[in-house]
């Protein structure tokens, strides 16, 4: 194959090229700036390369006076195999969008300085990730910090005298400390569990630091977790939302799970810690609350603290409650009593009397409003979409919204009527040239006579007089709703664009349908949720426009487990399977994974507990126990850096298929984790994915 860029233009079907933007790096060498694609498409059908040509809205924040929005947009370049994030400023009304950075180094974690006169951000333009500042128009860029290990996130104190930041700290000895005469030794010595997590070996911990701040730099840097062998924010999901300044700048609250080794691996007991800058005293605010407690938010008057809380230790998919603490009395109140939904992305009103948040119900994430005085909760937004965040500013309610047919954009929301106004149109030039498939919500009756919402996505230019192959989409998690999501890999519109009807059921074990529906799956792998999957595909197979002889099933993580399980129990319904990073052998999974709380809760415990009925049911339903029934072509995808579900799970499945004489292919990524994040790897993933389906179903 020739060099990549000409091939890219062909596959995108573009008649106009990406503009060439050049900047100088610190060494004076010209470097290409990755930016938006300006193109006229020759086809209105979505393809993988177009997904990677789209800009991706990132973190956003509202200026102190409430008049401006500051946010990031990331664009990717397939030839360079990387992305780059730049900063944009726009009026709160969506007018006067201005790109204020245009560099090859990238800018991240944007923050308004409390006085509104400067914008702080992180960039590696100086060699390592550090805090820089500039004027709101992008002029006078200046490096502020020189932290030796770099900075991974920061927040200004409200009074602007201090800065908190997070940075990696080494705790304990490694082999080179133990044996300084062996500098080239590469071994690791482990004496306890949790030696690696998600996609990295645990050799350092993210700590919270506080420093005095001025325009010329920072000083008097203090680690507020000195010598502690645990992290804040909490891995793998936590960011700066897990740390909050008090309005008076005299204290901060951070999130941590202060456990090590085996105790850490078996527990989700994450607490909120109040650190007083004056007394240097740390207080556990949620002591005795045994589940996840995170994402603290101070009320503007400083008298209350709201946060997201789970009740039970070890259950990572427990109901997320909206908790509020009176900081003077210490009294805690659960505002989710009687509200059988999760509460995420909490944002206080300016008068400290109410809270805005996002919650999922029936596979739609909407904005809700809580009145603290009477505890009433009201849904504000409506529509077939999902909000991912909400933030209450001085002059507007701002949220990020997506759907299966559109990527994330910024919206303004009327707090009284719920009327929504789109503010950003990042990918409008491309989206206006594409035809998306119809998305339909269907309620189906399950085998136990309950109602299940299933999304059906039809191909663009769908013709009901024709017959189409259909794909069953199996969701991961397992407790992760099939909402109105836009994905840059598992994109259901892209699947439909390849002339497949996509069937995406909200089967048992997904939030948004009440706690009972969500929790049923724990201890019942291979049970009712598999019947739910078969209900969905069987009902759709009866439609005259679906070819029941050309059905496939695909999924990742728990969805991969589902595909492996269905491969041995589908009674010849399907003609092809694709499993990505799925659990194949549950006995091996129990001893290979790192987060033991998950397998202990969802599988019921270890396989050697022969009197444990829940655990024995789980292991009896391990997909590897049904390999004798495999008779259908299967594509297995797995990645080496996935320490959640290790690569040997995929190897076992592929090897089993080949030994059985079943047509199989194995796509392996040595440099990816539970996801496929690199642009060219992602396009390879898509091409292999659809090549397999087309080979066996079309």
N, C-alpha and C positions, 0 to 999 in steps of 0.2 A: 504494500500500500504506500502511496505517496505521502508527503508531509500532510499534516492533519487539517490545516485551515481550509484548503480548497475542498476537501471532502466534507468538512462541516458546512460549507455554503451549499453544497449539493443536497445534503440531507435535510438542511433547514428549508430548502426550496426558497432561498432568498434571492431577490434581484437587486438588493442594495446592501453594501457592506457595512460592518461596524465602523463607526468613526475612529480615526486614529488619534488618540490623545497621548501626549508624551509629557512626562515630568522628569525631573532630575533627582536621583537619590543623593544621599549624603556624600558619596564618593564622586559625584558629578557625572555618573554614568546614566545614559538615557534608559528609562524603564517605561514600558507600556502601562498605561492606566486602564484598568478594566472598567468598562462603563456600559450604558444601555445600548442595545442593538436597534438600529433604525433600518427597518426592512419591509419590503412588500412581499408577502407570501404568495407562492404560486398554488398553494393548496390550503383549504380551510380546515384541514384535519390535524389535530394535535399529534406531535411526535416527541420522542425523548430529548432530542437536541433543542427543541423549542422550550421545553421545560427548563433547560439549563441556560437559555437565553433570557429568561424572565428575571426581573429584579425582585428581591425579597426584603420586605419591610422588616426591620428589626426593632430594637429598643426605642422607646419614645418618652419624652418628658415635656411638661408644660412650664413655660417661663414663670418666674415669681410673680409677675404682674398679670399673668393669665392671658397674655395677648398673643404669644407665639408658641409654636410646636417645634421641638427639636427631635430629630430621629435619624436612624441609619437606614440606608438601603445597600444591600449587598448584590453585586453582579458577579457572574462567573464566566471564565473563559476556558473552553474545552482544550484549546491548544496548550495553554499554560497549565491546565489541570489544577486551577485554584480559583479562589474568589477574592474579592476585595470590597471592604465596607467603607462608604463615605458618609459624611454628615450633611443633612439638609435642614433648613429652617423654613417655616411656613406660618402664615397667620392662622390664628385659631379658627378663622372662618374658611380656611382652605385656599386663601388667595396668596399670591406672591411667593410661590415656591422658589427657593434659592438653594442651589448646591454650594456649600461653603467650604468643602474640601474636595480635592481632586488629585489624590496621590496614589502611588503604587504601594505605600506601606500600610494603608488601612487605618481607620479610626473607629474606636469602639467605646462602649460604656459612657455615652454622652451625659453630661450633667450641667445644668445651669448653676453658676455660682449664686449663692443666696441673694447677693445684691443685684443680680441680673446683668452685670456689666461684663462678665466673662463667661465663656463656655469651657468646661473642663472635659477632657476625654483621654482615653488611653491609646497609645500608638507605639509601635516599635521603630519609629523613624530614626531614633537615636541609637539603635542597636539592641535594646531590650524594651519590654513593655513598661512604659512609664506614663505618669500623668503630665499632660501638656495643657496649656490654656491658650485661648485666642479670643478675639473680639467676636461679638455675635454675627458680624458680617464675614468672618473667616480670616480677617487680617491679624497681623502681629502674633503669629504662633510662637510659643515659648515653652521650653521644657521646664517643669517645676520640680520633679523628683529625680533622684538617682539611687533608687533602692537596689541593693546588690542582687537580690533574687528576682527582681521585677515585681510588678503589681498586676494582680488579676481582677481587681475591682476596687472602687472607692466611693466615698460619699463625703460631701462637705458637711461640717457641723452647721446647724441653722444660724448660729451667730458668726460664722465664718472664721472663727479663731482656731479651729481644729480641723483635722482631716482623719478619717478612718480609712484604712485600706486593708486588703487581704493579700497575703504573700505566703509562699511555701517555706516551711521550716523543717529541717531535719531533726528528728528526735531519736535518740538511741544510736547504737553502733552498727555499722555494716562490716563486711569482711575486710575491707581495707583499713578500717579503724582497728580491727582485731589483729590483722596481719599486715602491718605496713610494709613488710618486705616482699609482699606479693601484689604489687600495684596493677598487674595485668590479669589477675584472677577475676573470673566472671561469675563465680558461683554465688548463690544466696543460701543463707542458713535460716530456717524457720523453726520456731519453737511453739507457735500457736496459730490459730486460724486467723482469717482475714488478712492474709499476707498479700492478697491481690484483690482488687475490687473493680468490677465492671469491665474495664479495658486497660488497667494499669497496675503495676506492682506498687504496693503501699510502702514507699520509702521516705516520703515527706508528708507533712500535714499542712493544710491551709489554716493559718492563724489570723486573728484580727489584730491589727496594729492601730494605735492612735498617735498622732503627732501634732505639734503646733504648726499652724499654717500661716503663711504670708505670701504675697505675690512673688517674692523672691525665692521661695522654696519652703521646705519643711524642716523641723528640728525637734529634738527631744522625743525621738521615736520610741514607743513602748509597745511591746508585745503584751496584750492583756490576758494571754493564755500561756504564760511562760512555762516551758517544760512539759506541757500537757500533750499526751500521745493520742490526740483525736483532733478532728477538724471542725472548722466553721468557715463557710457554709458546709452543710452536710452533703457528702457525695451520694449518688452521682448527679443529682438533679439541681442541687442548691446553687443559688447565685446571690447577688446583693440584696434580693428581696428577703433574705433570711436574716438581715441585720438592719437595725433601725436606730436613728438618733432620736433622743427625746427633744421636744421643742425648745427646752431651755439649754440644750447643749451640754448639760452636766452629767448625762448618763447615756448609755446605749444598751440595746437588747440584742443578743445574738443567739443563734440556734446551734445546738451541739448535741451529739449523743456521746456522753462521757463514759464510754465503755471501751474495752480493748479486747482483742483476740476473740475467743469463743463467745464471750458474753456479748460483744458487739455483733457478731454474726448471727446470733439467735434473737436479737431484740430490735424492735422499732422504737423503743422508748427514747424519743428525741425531746429535749426540753429547751425552754427559753431562759436565758441567763441575763440578769440585769447587772451591768458593770457601772459603778459610780466613779466618775473621773476624779472626784474630790477625795473620797475616802479610799479609793482603790479596792473596794470590797465588791465581790461578785455574789449575787443572790440567785438561787434557782426559783423562778417564779412559778413553775409548773410541777414542782416536786409532788409526787404521788399521782400525777396524771401519766398513765402508763403507755399511751400510744404516741404517734407522731404529733408534736406540737411545733409549728413553724410559721414562717412568714408574718412576723409581728408588725403591727402598724400602730403608732401612737396617734391618739386624737389630737387635733390642732391645739386644744387648750392644755394638753399634757396631763390630763387627769385620768385618762383611760388608755388601755391597751387592748387592741383586737388582734386575734390570730386564728389560724386554721388548726383544728385539733381532731385527732382520731382517739377513740376511747381505749381500744384494746391493744395490748402489747403483742407483737408478732404478726398482726394482720395489716399488711401494707395497703389493702384496698377497703379498709373500714370507712364508714360514713365520715365525711369531712364536716365537722361542726364549726359553727361560727361562735367563738368564745370572746367575751369581753371581761376585762378585769378593771375594777376600781383601784387605781394605784395608791390611793390614800388608805383605804380600808383593807385591801387585799382580796375583797370579795370577787368571786368569779361567777359569771352567768352564761349559761348555754342558751343561745338564742335559736338553736336548731331543734329544740323540743317541739314535736308536732310537725316539723318540716322535714319530710323524708327525702331530702336531696342533699347533695354536696354544696359547699360554699367555698368559692375560690376568688382570688384577686380582690381582696378587700380594700376599699377606699373610703375614707371618712368624708363627710360633708364639712364645709368650712365652719359650721356652727357646732360641730362635735355632737350633734344630736341624732345622726343617722349614718348608715353605712351602705355603700353601693357594692355589689359583688356579682360574680358570674356563677350560674348554676345550670346544670344539664337536666332537662326533663324530656323524655321521649326523643332522645337522640338530637336535641337542639340545645345549644348553649345560649342562654339569654341573660340579659342584665336584670338584676333584681334590686329592690330597695328595702332596707330594714329601718323602721322607726324604733329607736331604743325605748322611748317613753312607754309605748304600749306593746312592743314586741311584734308588731304587725309586719309581714313580709309581702311585698307586691311585685309581680313581674312587670317590667317596664317595656321590654322590646318583644316583638313578634316577628315571625317570618321563618322561611326555610333557610336558615344560616346558623352559624355558631360564632359567638363572641369568644375571643381568647383572653382579653383583658378589658378592664374599665378603670378610668381614673377621673376623679372629680376635681376639676380646676375651678378657679375663681369665677370664670365666665362661661364655662361649658363643661359638659360631660363628654369625655373622649374615650372611645373604645376601639379595639382592633377586631375586625370581623372577616370571616371566610365562609366559603361553602364548597361543595363538591365541584362547583363550576367556576370558582374564582379564588385566586390567592388572597392572602391577608392584605387588607387596606385599613386606613384610618377613617373612622366615622365620628361625627358629632351626634349626640343623642339629646333630644329634649327631655329633661328630667320629669316633666309633668305628663306629656302626651306619649312619649316613647318614639316620636318621629325621628327618623334617622336621615342624616345628610352625609353622603360620601365626601371625604376631604381629599384623599389621595387617589390617583389613577395611574399607578406606577406602570402597569402593563397594558393599559388601554390600547396603545397602538398595535400590540400583538393580539390581544383578546378580541378586538373589533374585527379582526380578519379570520377568527376561528369560529367554527360551529361546534357547540357543545351538545352532548346528548341529553335527552330529557331525563330528569331525576324524578322518580315516583315513589311515594310512600305507600306501602301495602301492609295491612294488618292481617296476619295469618293465624289460624287456629292450630296450636301445637298438639302433640299427642296426649298431653294431660289437660287439654281443653282450656288453655290460656291463650291470650292474644299476644302476638309477637310482631313488632314493627320490623319490616324488611325494606331496605332501600333497593330499588331496581333502577339501574342506569342503562339507558338504551343507546345504541350506536348513533352517531350523527347521521342525519338523513335516513332515519329508520323507516322501513317500509313494512307495514304489518302483513303484506301479502307474501313476504319472503320468509324463509326459515333461517334462523341464526343459531350458531353455537352459543352456549351459556356457560358462564364461569361462576362457581360458588366462591365468594370471598370469605375466608375464615379469619376472624379478628384475633389479634394477640392480646397480651395483658397478663392473665386472661380477663381481668376486670378493667377493660378499657372500651368505652362506648364507641359504637360506629356512628359518630355524629356527622354533621355536615363539614367534613374535614377536607383540606386540600393538602396533598402530599406530593413531594418531588420524587418519590420512588413508587410507593403504593398508591398511585393516582388512578382512581376508578374511572375518571373521564378518559385517561389515556388508554386504559384497558378497553373501554367501550369504543374508542376511536379505531381500535384494531378489528372492529366489526364483531364484537362479542357483546352479548347481553350480560350484565354483571348483576349478581344476586348477592346482596350484603345484609344478612340478618343480624338483628340485635338479639342474639341468642341468650340463653340463661348465663348469668355470670357477668352481666354488663350493668354499669350504673345508669341512672336516669329513668329507672322503672321501679324504684323502691328498693329498700334494703333486702327484702326477702328474695327478689329476683337477682340482685347482685351477688348475694352470699351463697346462693344455692349451689354454685359450681364447686366451692371448696369441699374437697373430699369426694367429689363426684366426677372426676375426669373420666371421660369415656361413657358418661351417663346421659342425663337428660339434655345437656347442651348439644350432644351429637345427634340426638333425635330431633332437636330444633333445626340443626343444619339440614338434615334430610327432609324435614317438613318443607323448608324453604325451597330447596332445589326441586323437590317432587312437585310442589304446587306450580312452580314456574314451568316445569317440563310439560305440563298439560296445556300450556298456551299454544295456540296454532302456529305462532311465529317462532317458537322455540323447537329446535331439532333435538329431541330427547336422545338421539343416538350420538350426539356430539356435546358432551358435558365434561367440564373440568373442575378441579378444586385447587385453590391456591391459598397460601397463608404463611405468616412469619411468626416466630416465637411460639406462643401458645397456638397461633394459627398453623405453624409448622407441625406442632404436635397433632393438631386436629387432622391435618392432611395425612400424616403417617398413620393415624388411627383409622381414618376413613379408607386408606389404601388396603387395609385388612378386613374391612367390615362394610363395604359399599354395595355388595351384591350386584356387581357389574354395572352400576349406574354410570360411572365415570370412564372417560377414555384417556385422561391424562391428569397427572398431579404435579404440583410444584410446592416444595417445602423449603422455606428459608429459615436458617438458625432455629430449627425446631427441636423439641425434646423427643428423642426416639426410644431411649432405654432409661426408664425412670429410676431403676436401681442405681445405674451408673450416675444419672443426674443428681441423685441425692448426695453422692460423695464427691462430685466434681464441681458443683456450684459453690459460690462464696456466701451468698445471703441465705443462711440456713433458716431464718425466720420464714422465708417463703415456702420452702419445701416442707417444713414442719407444719405450717398452717394448711397449705393447700393440698398436700399429699397426705397429711395426717400424722407424719412421723417417719422414722426409719423403717426400712424393709425388714430388719431383723426382729421387729416387735411382732411376733407371730400371733399374739392375742389382741392386737390392735386392729379391729375390724375395718376402720376407715382406711388405715394405711394399707392393709392387705387388699382391699377393694381397689385402691389406687394402683398398686403395683400389678395386680391381676389385669388391669386395663392398660398397661404399658404397651405402646405400639409394637415393640419388638416381639411381643408374644403372639402377634397375629401375622408375622411375616410369611408363614406357610400359606396364607391366603392371597399374597400379593400376585397380581397378574396384569397390572396396568402400568404403562410407561410413567416414570417418575424422574423429575429433575430435582436434584438436591443442591442447595446453595448454603455455604457456611463460611465463616470468617475466623481467622486465627486469633484475633484480639478480642473475641467474645468470651469473656470469662464468666459470664452469666449462664450461658449454655455453650459449653466448649465444643471446639471443632470436631472432636472425636464422635460426638453425637451424629453429625452429618456423615462422617466417614463410615460409621457403622451402618447407617441406613443405605448409603450407596453400595457398600460392599455386599450387604444382604440382598439387594435387588440384583446385582450382577451374578452373585452365586446362585440365585434362584432362576436366572435366565430371563429376568424382566428387563426390558429396555430401560436404560438409566443413563443419566449424565450428571457429573459433579462439577459445579462451578465453585471454585475456592479462591478466597481473597486472603493473602498473608498479611495485609496491612489495614484491614478494616475491623470494626468491632461489631456490636449487635446491629448496627446500621451500616449502610454503604454510603459514605459521605464524600468521597473524592469524585469529581465530575466524570472523568473517563471511566472509572470503575462503575459508576452509576449507569452510564450509557451502555457499557458492556453488559451489565445486569439486565437492562431493559431489552437489549437485542437478543440475549440468550433466552430470557423469559418468553418473549413473544415468538421467537424462533421455535421453541419447544412446543408451545401451544399450537402454532400453525402447522407444525409437522404432524401432530397426532390428532388434531381436532378438525382442522379445516380440510 
